[in-house]
Amino acid sequence: NAIDHGIEPPSVRIEAGKPEQGRVRLSAQQEGDHVAIEVRDDGAGIDPDNIRDSALRKGLIDAEAAARLSTEECLQLIFLPGFSTRAEVSDLSGRGVGMDVVQSKIRELSGEVQIQSEPGRGTRFLIRVPLTLAILPTLLVE
């Protein structure tokens, strides 16, 4: 998602004063009895108004609820089942399946996911899950 949705085409990045190649960083560290997994990109960021409008157009929320949403609440709309901002399907996205599944799997592990985004500067997803024997196979990365 960071690559398909977040990282702009090289020409757009150059025009915005960014390096031609985008950057996605994945890191994980232990924080007490939890593991914190961070995915950060230097892409376009998430426009909360675009997210709100897309959810409204798709009938996932009503106009009254949409008007009351804070920036953070707008970002959380990406976890609604069937949500997508893509107008057309690509090899990676646009089918409306994805982030809701990610969130449900994280919750199954008694974890949480937070989103921080700044339009034009990038997005940071922080996933925190308890450090238990049940999740150790998931954390093995080569």
CNS distance restraints for C-alpha pairs under 8 A (distance, minus, plus):
assign (resid   1 and name CA) (resid   5 and name CA) 5.37 0.50 0.50
assign (resid   1 and name CA) (resid   6 and name CA) 6.93 0.50 0.50
assign (resid   1 and name CA) (resid  92 and name CA) 7.68 0.50 0.50
assign (resid   1 and name CA) (resid  93 and name CA) 7.59 0.50 0.50
assign (resid   2 and name CA) (resid   6 and name CA) 4.70 0.50 0.50
assign (resid   2 and name CA) (resid   7 and name CA) 6.47 0.50 0.50
assign (resid   2 and name CA) (resid  24 and name CA) 6.99 0.50 0.50
assign (resid   2 and name CA) (resid  40 and name CA) 7.87 0.50 0.50
assign (resid   2 and name CA) (resid  41 and name CA) 6.43 0.50 0.50
assign (resid   2 and name CA) (resid  43 and name CA) 7.85 0.50 0.50
assign (resid   3 and name CA) (resid   7 and name CA) 5.13 0.50 0.50
assign (resid   3 and name CA) (resid  24 and name CA) 7.39 0.50 0.50
assign (resid   4 and name CA) (resid  92 and name CA) 6.82 0.50 0.50
assign (resid   4 and name CA) (resid  93 and name CA) 7.35 0.50 0.50
assign (resid   6 and name CA) (resid  41 and name CA) 7.08 0.50 0.50
assign (resid   6 and name CA) (resid  42 and name CA) 7.78 0.50 0.50
assign (resid   6 and name CA) (resid  43 and name CA) 4.78 0.50 0.50
assign (resid   6 and name CA) (resid  44 and name CA) 5.38 0.50 0.50
assign (resid   6 and name CA) (resid  45 and name CA) 6.07 0.50 0.50
assign (resid   6 and name CA) (resid  46 and name CA) 7.59 0.50 0.50
assign (resid   6 and name CA) (resid 122 and name CA) 7.15 0.50 0.50
assign (resid   6 and name CA) (resid 123 and name CA) 7.56 0.50 0.50
assign (resid   7 and name CA) (resid  22 and name CA) 5.71 0.50 0.50
assign (resid   7 and name CA) (resid  23 and name CA) 7.71 0.50 0.50
assign (resid   7 and name CA) (resid  41 and name CA) 7.32 0.50 0.50
assign (resid   7 and name CA) (resid  42 and name CA) 7.03 0.50 0.50
assign (resid   7 and name CA) (resid  43 and name CA) 4.23 0.50 0.50
assign (resid   7 and name CA) (resid  44 and name CA) 6.19 0.50 0.50
assign (resid   8 and name CA) (resid  12 and name CA) 6.06 0.50 0.50
assign (resid   8 and name CA) (resid  13 and name CA) 5.95 0.50 0.50
assign (resid   8 and name CA) (resid  22 and name CA) 7.34 0.50 0.50
assign (resid   8 and name CA) (resid  43 and name CA) 5.98 0.50 0.50
assign (resid   8 and name CA) (resid  44 and name CA) 6.26 0.50 0.50
assign (resid   9 and name CA) (resid  13 and name CA) 6.34 0.50 0.50
assign (resid  10 and name CA) (resid  14 and name CA) 6.15 0.50 0.50
assign (resid  10 and name CA) (resid  20 and name CA) 4.75 0.50 0.50
assign (resid  10 and name CA) (resid  21 and name CA) 6.34 0.50 0.50
assign (resid  10 and name CA) (resid  22 and name CA) 7.95 0.50 0.50
assign (resid  11 and name CA) (resid  15 and name CA) 6.21 0.50 0.50
assign (resid  11 and name CA) (resid  20 and name CA) 7.18 0.50 0.50
assign (resid  12 and name CA) (resid  16 and name CA) 6.24 0.50 0.50
assign (resid  13 and name CA) (resid  17 and name CA) 6.38 0.50 0.50
assign (resid  13 and name CA) (resid  18 and name CA) 5.02 0.50 0.50
assign (resid  13 and name CA) (resid  19 and name CA) 6.45 0.50 0.50
assign (resid  13 and name CA) (resid  20 and name CA) 5.76 0.50 0.50
assign (resid  13 and name CA) (resid  21 and name CA) 7.82 0.50 0.50
assign (resid  13 and name CA) (resid  22 and name CA) 7.93 0.50 0.50
assign (resid  14 and name CA) (resid  18 and name CA) 5.26 0.50 0.50
assign (resid  14 and name CA) (resid  19 and name CA) 6.16 0.50 0.50
assign (resid  14 and name CA) (resid  20 and name CA) 5.60 0.50 0.50
assign (resid  22 and name CA) (resid  41 and name CA) 7.46 0.50 0.50
assign (resid  22 and name CA) (resid  42 and name CA) 6.27 0.50 0.50
assign (resid  22 and name CA) (resid  43 and name CA) 6.49 0.50 0.50
assign (resid  23 and name CA) (resid  41 and name CA) 5.58 0.50 0.50
assign (resid  23 and name CA) (resid  42 and name CA) 5.72 0.50 0.50
assign (resid  23 and name CA) (resid  43 and name CA) 7.58 0.50 0.50
assign (resid  24 and name CA) (resid  39 and name CA) 6.99 0.50 0.50
assign (resid  24 and name CA) (resid  40 and name CA) 5.64 0.50 0.50
assign (resid  24 and name CA) (resid  41 and name CA) 4.33 0.50 0.50
assign (resid  24 and name CA) (resid  42 and name CA) 6.86 0.50 0.50
assign (resid  25 and name CA) (resid  38 and name CA) 7.70 0.50 0.50
assign (resid  25 and name CA) (resid  39 and name CA) 5.67 0.50 0.50
assign (resid  25 and name CA) (resid  40 and name CA) 5.15 0.50 0.50
assign (resid  25 and name CA) (resid  41 and name CA) 6.26 0.50 0.50
assign (resid  26 and name CA) (resid  37 and name CA) 7.30 0.50 0.50
assign (resid  26 and name CA) (resid  38 and name CA) 5.66 0.50 0.50
assign (resid  26 and name CA) (resid  39 and name CA) 4.67 0.50 0.50
assign (resid  26 and name CA) (resid  40 and name CA) 6.63 0.50 0.50
assign (resid  27 and name CA) (resid  37 and name CA) 5.73 0.50 0.50
assign (resid  27 and name CA) (resid  38 and name CA) 5.21 0.50 0.50
assign (resid  27 and name CA) (resid  39 and name CA) 6.71 0.50 0.50
assign (resid  28 and name CA) (resid  35 and name CA) 6.80 0.50 0.50
assign (resid  28 and name CA) (resid  36 and name CA) 5.49 0.50 0.50
assign (resid  28 and name CA) (resid  37 and name CA) 4.28 0.50 0.50
assign (resid  28 and name CA) (resid  38 and name CA) 6.20 0.50 0.50
assign (resid  29 and name CA) (resid  35 and name CA) 5.69 0.50 0.50
assign (resid  29 and name CA) (resid  36 and name CA) 5.41 0.50 0.50
assign (resid  29 and name CA) (resid  37 and name CA) 6.68 0.50 0.50
assign (resid  30 and name CA) (resid  34 and name CA) 5.89 0.50 0.50
assign (resid  30 and name CA) (resid  35 and name CA) 4.47 0.50 0.50
assign (resid  30 and name CA) (resid  36 and name CA) 6.17 0.50 0.50
assign (resid  30 and name CA) (resid 131 and name CA) 7.93 0.50 0.50
assign (resid  31 and name CA) (resid  35 and name CA) 5.74 0.50 0.50
assign (resid  31 and name CA) (resid  36 and name CA) 6.58 0.50 0.50
assign (resid  33 and name CA) (resid 130 and name CA) 5.92 0.50 0.50
assign (resid  33 and name CA) (resid 131 and name CA) 5.33 0.50 0.50
assign (resid  34 and name CA) (resid 128 and name CA) 6.33 0.50 0.50
assign (resid  34 and name CA) (resid 129 and name CA) 5.42 0.50 0.50
assign (resid  34 and name CA) (resid 130 and name CA) 4.17 0.50 0.50
assign (resid  34 and name CA) (resid 131 and name CA) 4.71 0.50 0.50
assign (resid  35 and name CA) (resid 127 and name CA) 8.00 0.50 0.50
assign (resid  35 and name CA) (resid 128 and name CA) 5.60 0.50 0.50
assign (resid  35 and name CA) (resid 129 and name CA) 5.42 0.50 0.50
assign (resid  35 and name CA) (resid 130 and name CA) 6.17 0.50 0.50
assign (resid  35 and name CA) (resid 131 and name CA) 5.80 0.50 0.50
assign (resid  36 and name CA) (resid 126 and name CA) 6.69 0.50 0.50
assign (resid  36 and name CA) (resid 127 and name CA) 5.64 0.50 0.50
assign (resid  36 and name CA) (resid 128 and name CA) 4.56 0.50 0.50
assign (resid  36 and name CA) (resid 129 and name CA) 6.75 0.50 0.50
assign (resid  37 and name CA) (resid 126 and name CA) 5.77 0.50 0.50
assign (resid  37 and name CA) (resid 127 and name CA) 5.00 0.50 0.50
assign (resid  37 and name CA) (resid 128 and name CA) 6.36 0.50 0.50
assign (resid  38 and name CA) (resid 124 and name CA) 6.91 0.50 0.50
assign (resid  38 and name CA) (resid 125 and name CA) 5.66 0.50 0.50
assign (resid  38 and name CA) (resid 126 and name CA) 4.59 0.50 0.50
assign (resid  38 and name CA) (resid 127 and name CA) 6.28 0.50 0.50
assign (resid  39 and name CA) (resid 124 and name CA) 5.74 0.50 0.50
assign (resid  39 and name CA) (resid 125 and name CA) 5.16 0.50 0.50
assign (resid  39 and name CA) (resid 126 and name CA) 6.61 0.50 0.50
assign (resid  40 and name CA) (resid 122 and name CA) 7.32 0.50 0.50
assign (resid  40 and name CA) (resid 123 and name CA) 5.71 0.50 0.50
assign (resid  40 and name CA) (resid 124 and name CA) 4.30 0.50 0.50
assign (resid  40 and name CA) (resid 125 and name CA) 6.33 0.50 0.50
assign (resid  41 and name CA) (resid 122 and name CA) 5.29 0.50 0.50
assign (resid  41 and name CA) (resid 123 and name CA) 5.52 0.50 0.50
assign (resid  41 and name CA) (resid 124 and name CA) 6.60 0.50 0.50
assign (resid  42 and name CA) (resid 121 and name CA) 5.68 0.50 0.50
assign (resid  42 and name CA) (resid 122 and name CA) 4.22 0.50 0.50
assign (resid  42 and name CA) (resid 123 and name CA) 6.84 0.50 0.50
assign (resid  43 and name CA) (resid 120 and name CA) 6.67 0.50 0.50
assign (resid  43 and name CA) (resid 121 and name CA) 5.97 0.50 0.50
assign (resid  43 and name CA) (resid 122 and name CA) 4.44 0.50 0.50
assign (resid  43 and name CA) (resid 123 and name CA) 7.07 0.50 0.50
assign (resid  44 and name CA) (resid 118 and name CA) 7.98 0.50 0.50
assign (resid  44 and name CA) (resid 119 and name CA) 5.71 0.50 0.50
assign (resid  44 and name CA) (resid 120 and name CA) 4.38 0.50 0.50
assign (resid  44 and name CA) (resid 121 and name CA) 5.84 0.50 0.50
assign (resid  44 and name CA) (resid 122 and name CA) 5.39 0.50 0.50
assign (resid  44 and name CA) (resid 123 and name CA) 7.87 0.50 0.50
assign (resid  45 and name CA) (resid 117 and name CA) 5.41 0.50 0.50
assign (resid  45 and name CA) (resid 118 and name CA) 5.25 0.50 0.50
assign (resid  45 and name CA) (resid 119 and name CA) 4.23 0.50 0.50
assign (resid  45 and name CA) (resid 120 and name CA) 5.45 0.50 0.50
assign (resid  45 and name CA) (resid 121 and name CA) 5.76 0.50 0.50
assign (resid  45 and name CA) (resid 122 and name CA) 4.07 0.50 0.50
assign (resid  45 and name CA) (resid 123 and name CA) 5.06 0.50 0.50
assign (resid  46 and name CA) (resid  51 and name CA) 7.75 0.50 0.50
assign (resid  46 and name CA) (resid  75 and name CA) 7.47 0.50 0.50
assign (resid  46 and name CA) (resid 117 and name CA) 5.79 0.50 0.50
assign (resid  46 and name CA) (resid 118 and name CA) 6.68 0.50 0.50
assign (resid  46 and name CA) (resid 119 and name CA) 5.61 0.50 0.50
assign (resid  46 and name CA) (resid 122 and name CA) 7.53 0.50 0.50
assign (resid  46 and name CA) (resid 123 and name CA) 6.85 0.50 0.50
assign (resid  47 and name CA) (resid  51 and name CA) 6.44 0.50 0.50
assign (resid  47 and name CA) (resid 118 and name CA) 7.78 0.50 0.50
assign (resid  47 and name CA) (resid 119 and name CA) 5.72 0.50 0.50
assign (resid  48 and name CA) (resid  52 and name CA) 6.14 0.50 0.50
assign (resid  48 and name CA) (resid  71 and name CA) 5.86 0.50 0.50
assign (resid  48 and name CA) (resid  72 and name CA) 7.95 0.50 0.50
assign (resid  48 and name CA) (resid  74 and name CA) 5.30 0.50 0.50
assign (resid  48 and name CA) (resid  75 and name CA) 5.85 0.50 0.50
assign (resid  49 and name CA) (resid  53 and name CA) 6.06 0.50 0.50
assign (resid  49 and name CA) (resid  74 and name CA) 7.37 0.50 0.50
assign (resid  50 and name CA) (resid  54 and name CA) 6.04 0.50 0.50
assign (resid  51 and name CA) (resid  55 and name CA) 6.21 0.50 0.50
assign (resid  51 and name CA) (resid  74 and name CA) 6.28 0.50 0.50
assign (resid  51 and name CA) (resid  75 and name CA) 6.90 0.50 0.50
assign (resid  51 and name CA) (resid  77 and name CA) 6.91 0.50 0.50
assign (resid  51 and name CA) (resid  78 and name CA) 7.22 0.50 0.50
assign (resid  51 and name CA) (resid  85 and name CA) 7.13 0.50 0.50
assign (resid  52 and name CA) (resid  56 and name CA) 6.14 0.50 0.50
assign (resid  52 and name CA) (resid  66 and name CA) 6.36 0.50 0.50
assign (resid  52 and name CA) (resid  74 and name CA) 5.71 0.50 0.50
assign (resid  52 and name CA) (resid  77 and name CA) 7.33 0.50 0.50
assign (resid  53 and name CA) (resid  57 and name CA) 6.08 0.50 0.50
assign (resid  54 and name CA) (resid  58 and name CA) 6.21 0.50 0.50
assign (resid  54 and name CA) (resid  84 and name CA) 7.60 0.50 0.50
assign (resid  54 and name CA) (resid  85 and name CA) 6.19 0.50 0.50
assign (resid  55 and name CA) (resid  59 and name CA) 6.25 0.50 0.50
assign (resid  55 and name CA) (resid  60 and name CA) 5.13 0.50 0.50
assign (resid  55 and name CA) (resid  61 and name CA) 6.03 0.50 0.50
assign (resid  55 and name CA) (resid  77 and name CA) 7.16 0.50 0.50
assign (resid  55 and name CA) (resid  83 and name CA) 6.73 0.50 0.50
assign (resid  56 and name CA) (resid  60 and name CA) 5.96 0.50 0.50
assign (resid  56 and name CA) (resid  61 and name CA) 5.30 0.50 0.50
assign (resid  56 and name CA) (resid  62 and name CA) 6.07 0.50 0.50
assign (resid  56 and name CA) (resid  63 and name CA) 6.66 0.50 0.50
assign (resid  56 and name CA) (resid  66 and name CA) 7.05 0.50 0.50
assign (resid  58 and name CA) (resid  83 and name CA) 7.87 0.50 0.50
assign (resid  60 and name CA) (resid  80 and name CA) 7.63 0.50 0.50
assign (resid  60 and name CA) (resid  83 and name CA) 7.77 0.50 0.50
assign (resid  61 and name CA) (resid  65 and name CA) 6.44 0.50 0.50
assign (resid  61 and name CA) (resid  66 and name CA) 6.48 0.50 0.50
assign (resid  62 and name CA) (resid  66 and name CA) 6.13 0.50 0.50
assign (resid  63 and name CA) (resid  67 and name CA) 6.17 0.50 0.50
assign (resid  64 and name CA) (resid  68 and name CA) 6.76 0.50 0.50
assign (resid  65 and name CA) (resid  69 and name CA) 6.64 0.50 0.50
assign (resid  69 and name CA) (resid  73 and name CA) 5.54 0.50 0.50
assign (resid  69 and name CA) (resid  74 and name CA) 6.02 0.50 0.50
assign (resid  70 and name CA) (resid  74 and name CA) 6.19 0.50 0.50
assign (resid  71 and name CA) (resid  75 and name CA) 6.47 0.50 0.50
assign (resid  72 and name CA) (resid  76 and name CA) 6.51 0.50 0.50
assign (resid  72 and name CA) (resid 115 and name CA) 7.79 0.50 0.50
assign (resid  72 and name CA) (resid 116 and name CA) 7.96 0.50 0.50
assign (resid  73 and name CA) (resid  77 and name CA) 6.76 0.50 0.50
assign (resid  74 and name CA) (resid  78 and name CA) 7.91 0.50 0.50
assign (resid  75 and name CA) (resid 115 and name CA) 6.94 0.50 0.50
assign (resid  76 and name CA) (resid  80 and name CA) 7.83 0.50 0.50
assign (resid  76 and name CA) (resid 115 and name CA) 7.66 0.50 0.50
assign (resid  77 and name CA) (resid  83 and name CA) 7.57 0.50 0.50
assign (resid  78 and name CA) (resid  83 and name CA) 5.99 0.50 0.50
assign (resid  78 and name CA) (resid  84 and name CA) 7.20 0.50 0.50
assign (resid  78 and name CA) (resid  99 and name CA) 6.48 0.50 0.50
assign (resid  78 and name CA) (resid 100 and name CA) 7.45 0.50 0.50
assign (resid  79 and name CA) (resid  83 and name CA) 7.11 0.50 0.50
assign (resid  79 and name CA) (resid  99 and name CA) 5.06 0.50 0.50
assign (resid  79 and name CA) (resid 100 and name CA) 4.33 0.50 0.50
assign (resid  79 and name CA) (resid 101 and name CA) 7.98 0.50 0.50
assign (resid  79 and name CA) (resid 103 and name CA) 6.69 0.50 0.50
assign (resid  80 and name CA) (resid  99 and name CA) 7.63 0.50 0.50
assign (resid  80 and name CA) (resid 100 and name CA) 5.63 0.50 0.50
assign (resid  81 and name CA) (resid  96 and name CA) 7.06 0.50 0.50
assign (resid  81 and name CA) (resid  97 and name CA) 6.87 0.50 0.50
assign (resid  81 and name CA) (resid  99 and name CA) 7.89 0.50 0.50
assign (resid  81 and name CA) (resid 100 and name CA) 5.36 0.50 0.50
assign (resid  81 and name CA) (resid 101 and name CA) 8.00 0.50 0.50
assign (resid  82 and name CA) (resid  95 and name CA) 7.71 0.50 0.50
assign (resid  82 and name CA) (resid  96 and name CA) 4.21 0.50 0.50
assign (resid  82 and name CA) (resid  97 and name CA) 5.89 0.50 0.50
assign (resid  83 and name CA) (resid  96 and name CA) 5.00 0.50 0.50
assign (resid  83 and name CA) (resid  97 and name CA) 7.33 0.50 0.50
assign (resid  84 and name CA) (resid  94 and name CA) 5.84 0.50 0.50
assign (resid  84 and name CA) (resid  95 and name CA) 7.13 0.50 0.50
assign (resid  84 and name CA) (resid  96 and name CA) 4.92 0.50 0.50
assign (resid  84 and name CA) (resid  97 and name CA) 7.88 0.50 0.50
assign (resid  85 and name CA) (resid  94 and name CA) 7.15 0.50 0.50
assign (resid  86 and name CA) (resid  93 and name CA) 7.24 0.50 0.50
assign (resid  86 and name CA) (resid  94 and name CA) 4.81 0.50 0.50
assign (resid  87 and name CA) (resid  94 and name CA) 6.91 0.50 0.50
assign (resid  88 and name CA) (resid  94 and name CA) 5.87 0.50 0.50
assign (resid  89 and name CA) (resid  93 and name CA) 5.93 0.50 0.50
assign (resid  89 and name CA) (resid  94 and name CA) 4.26 0.50 0.50
assign (resid  89 and name CA) (resid  95 and name CA) 5.94 0.50 0.50
assign (resid  90 and name CA) (resid  94 and name CA) 6.14 0.50 0.50
assign (resid  93 and name CA) (resid  97 and name CA) 7.99 0.50 0.50
assign (resid  97 and name CA) (resid 101 and name CA) 7.19 0.50 0.50
assign (resid  98 and name CA) (resid 102 and name CA) 6.32 0.50 0.50
assign (resid  99 and name CA) (resid 103 and name CA) 6.12 0.50 0.50
assign (resid 100 and name CA) (resid 104 and name CA) 6.18 0.50 0.50
assign (resid 101 and name CA) (resid 105 and name CA) 6.17 0.50 0.50
assign (resid 102 and name CA) (resid 106 and name CA) 6.27 0.50 0.50
assign (resid 103 and name CA) (resid 107 and name CA) 6.14 0.50 0.50
assign (resid 103 and name CA) (resid 112 and name CA) 7.63 0.50 0.50
assign (resid 103 and name CA) (resid 113 and name CA) 7.03 0.50 0.50
assign (resid 104 and name CA) (resid 108 and name CA) 6.15 0.50 0.50
assign (resid 105 and name CA) (resid 109 and name CA) 6.62 0.50 0.50
assign (resid 106 and name CA) (resid 110 and name CA) 6.59 0.50 0.50
assign (resid 106 and name CA) (resid 111 and name CA) 5.10 0.50 0.50
assign (resid 106 and name CA) (resid 112 and name CA) 6.22 0.50 0.50
assign (resid 106 and name CA) (resid 113 and name CA) 7.43 0.50 0.50
assign (resid 106 and name CA) (resid 127 and name CA) 7.76 0.50 0.50
assign (resid 106 and name CA) (resid 129 and name CA) 7.14 0.50 0.50
assign (resid 107 and name CA) (resid 111 and name CA) 4.98 0.50 0.50
assign (resid 107 and name CA) (resid 112 and name CA) 6.25 0.50 0.50
assign (resid 109 and name CA) (resid 129 and name CA) 6.40 0.50 0.50
assign (resid 109 and name CA) (resid 130 and name CA) 7.24 0.50 0.50
assign (resid 109 and name CA) (resid 135 and name CA) 7.64 0.50 0.50
assign (resid 110 and name CA) (resid 129 and name CA) 6.34 0.50 0.50
assign (resid 110 and name CA) (resid 130 and name CA) 6.79 0.50 0.50
assign (resid 111 and name CA) (resid 127 and name CA) 7.13 0.50 0.50
assign (resid 111 and name CA) (resid 128 and name CA) 5.35 0.50 0.50
assign (resid 111 and name CA) (resid 129 and name CA) 4.12 0.50 0.50
assign (resid 111 and name CA) (resid 130 and name CA) 6.49 0.50 0.50
assign (resid 112 and name CA) (resid 127 and name CA) 5.78 0.50 0.50
assign (resid 112 and name CA) (resid 128 and name CA) 5.40 0.50 0.50
assign (resid 112 and name CA) (resid 129 and name CA) 6.64 0.50 0.50
assign (resid 113 and name CA) (resid 125 and name CA) 6.82 0.50 0.50
assign (resid 113 and name CA) (resid 126 and name CA) 5.57 0.50 0.50
assign (resid 113 and name CA) (resid 127 and name CA) 4.41 0.50 0.50
assign (resid 113 and name CA) (resid 128 and name CA) 6.41 0.50 0.50
assign (resid 114 and name CA) (resid 125 and name CA) 5.71 0.50 0.50
assign (resid 114 and name CA) (resid 126 and name CA) 5.14 0.50 0.50
assign (resid 114 and name CA) (resid 127 and name CA) 6.51 0.50 0.50
assign (resid 115 and name CA) (resid 123 and name CA) 7.26 0.50 0.50
assign (resid 115 and name CA) (resid 124 and name CA) 5.81 0.50 0.50
assign (resid 115 and name CA) (resid 125 and name CA) 4.74 0.50 0.50
assign (resid 115 and name CA) (resid 126 and name CA) 6.51 0.50 0.50
assign (resid 116 and name CA) (resid 123 and name CA) 5.79 0.50 0.50
assign (resid 116 and name CA) (resid 124 and name CA) 5.13 0.50 0.50
assign (resid 116 and name CA) (resid 125 and name CA) 6.55 0.50 0.50
assign (resid 117 and name CA) (resid 121 and name CA) 7.67 0.50 0.50
assign (resid 117 and name CA) (resid 122 and name CA) 5.88 0.50 0.50
assign (resid 117 and name CA) (resid 123 and name CA) 4.20 0.50 0.50
assign (resid 117 and name CA) (resid 124 and name CA) 6.15 0.50 0.50
assign (resid 118 and name CA) (resid 122 and name CA) 5.69 0.50 0.50
assign (resid 118 and name CA) (resid 123 and name CA) 6.44 0.50 0.50
assign (resid 131 and name CA) (resid 135 and name CA) 6.88 0.50 0.50
assign (resid 131 and name CA) (resid 136 and name CA) 7.52 0.50 0.50
assign (resid 132 and name CA) (resid 136 and name CA) 6.72 0.50 0.50
assign (resid 135 and name CA) (resid 139 and name CA) 6.69 0.50 0.50
assign (resid 136 and name CA) (resid 140 and name CA) 6.80 0.50 0.50
